[in-house]
């Protein structure tokens, strides 16, 4: 058992080392972090992360602004953004510099807060793409790098994904529980119980019977493992059911004769008058997520 445990530990460490090497060799990534409508928006945020971030910034904002950023990390600096080749002014905006490891991804990171014009954003993204070692970020790559660099654990990363896609307060609260670390604390307690039991088993294996070893340790380990199995099973069953209800909701149909109060009942449940459906707009009614007040 001990040899198997050591073997698995070495394999895990090997995988971590390989991932670390991949991250170190990875290019600097960039992406538009905000939505952009057809007519544009007031503000657009472009995020950059990687070892070449500061070099890329120097090409866009110049040495004077770079010195301000370097001496004022995590503070907004108003700066011109110029094309590195033609020196044409692309836009004027706020630039933030987050040196590693105190950033979202754990890498050198920067944010460009510019006007949300499609022309401005498009030109900036094309300009970043021409900088050496820069490449467009894949979907979720910033969070993946944060996870690999230890800034987020897997539960927090999943919670962040759920928070972004949440449409109701209940979904938001469920996602925030994962982000706040409540679930992680429970998993950590389970892990400590397992590690403690492994230590006891290793002590029994390594020490001979003539040495002073409590004979009841093995029974205690077995009892703790049975209790842990029951706790995990109960948690997964309850959490799965609650999560499915919150994320998927409940499909419900209110059926009845005309003018018997179907819409009135729905309005009462939702404490709103916005769900009244007339005969003329019935055919144009689209499915909609309704949140009932708790």
MONOR-V898668 format. One record per backbone hydrogen bond with DSSP energy under -0.5 kcal/mol. CO is the residue of the C=O (numbers start at 1). NH is the residue of the N-H. If there is no record, write none. Layout:
CO & NH
CO & NH
This chain:
1 & 5
2 & 6
3 & 7
4 & 8
5 & 9
6 & 10
7 & 11
8 & 12
9 & 13
10 & 14
11 & 15
12 & 16
13 & 17
14 & 18
15 & 19
16 & 20
17 & 21
18 & 22
19 & 23
20 & 24
21 & 25
22 & 26
23 & 26
28 & 135
29 & 49
30 & 137
31 & 33
31 & 47
37 & 40
41 & 116
42 & 116
44 & 46
44 & 114
45 & 33
45 & 34
45 & 47
46 & 112
47 & 31
48 & 110
49 & 29
50 & 53
52 & 56
53 & 57
54 & 58
55 & 59
56 & 60
57 & 61
57 & 62
58 & 62
60 & 82
61 & 65
62 & 66
63 & 67
64 & 68
65 & 69
66 & 70
67 & 71
68 & 72
72 & 75
77 & 95
79 & 93
80 & 82
81 & 90
81 & 91
83 & 87
88 & 83
88 & 90
91 & 81
93 & 79
94 & 113
95 & 77
96 & 111
97 & 74
97 & 99
98 & 109
99 & 102
101 & 103
108 & 50
109 & 98
110 & 48
111 & 96
111 & 113
112 & 46
112 & 114
113 & 94
114 & 44
115 & 117
116 & 41
117 & 121
118 & 122
119 & 123
120 & 124
121 & 125
122 & 126
123 & 127
124 & 128
125 & 129
126 & 130
127 & 130
128 & 131
131 & 134
133 & 28
135 & 30
138 & 141
140 & 144
141 & 145
142 & 146
143 & 147
144 & 148
145 & 149
146 & 151
146 & 152
147 & 150
153 & 157
154 & 158
155 & 159
156 & 160
157 & 161
158 & 162
159 & 163
160 & 164
161 & 165
162 & 166
163 & 166
168 & 172
169 & 173
170 & 174
171 & 175
172 & 176
173 & 177
174 & 178
175 & 179
176 & 180
177 & 182
177 & 183
178 & 181
181 & 185
182 & 186
183 & 187
184 & 188
185 & 189
186 & 190
187 & 191
188 & 192
189 & 193
190 & 194
191 & 195
192 & 196
193 & 197
194 & 198
195 & 199
196 & 200
197 & 201
198 & 202
199 & 203
200 & 204
201 & 205
202 & 206
203 & 207
208 & 211
211 & 213
214 & 217
216 & 220
217 & 221
218 & 222
219 & 223
220 & 224
221 & 225
222 & 226
223 & 227
224 & 228
225 & 229
226 & 230
227 & 231
228 & 232
229 & 233
230 & 234
231 & 235
232 & 236
233 & 237
234 & 238
235 & 239
236 & 240
237 & 241
238 & 242
239 & 243
240 & 244
241 & 245
242 & 246
243 & 247
244 & 248
244 & 249
245 & 249
250 & 252
253 & 255
257 & 260
261 & 265
262 & 266
263 & 267
264 & 268
265 & 269
266 & 270
267 & 271
267 & 272
269 & 293
273 & 276
276 & 278
279 & 282
281 & 284
282 & 285
288 & 290
290 & 292
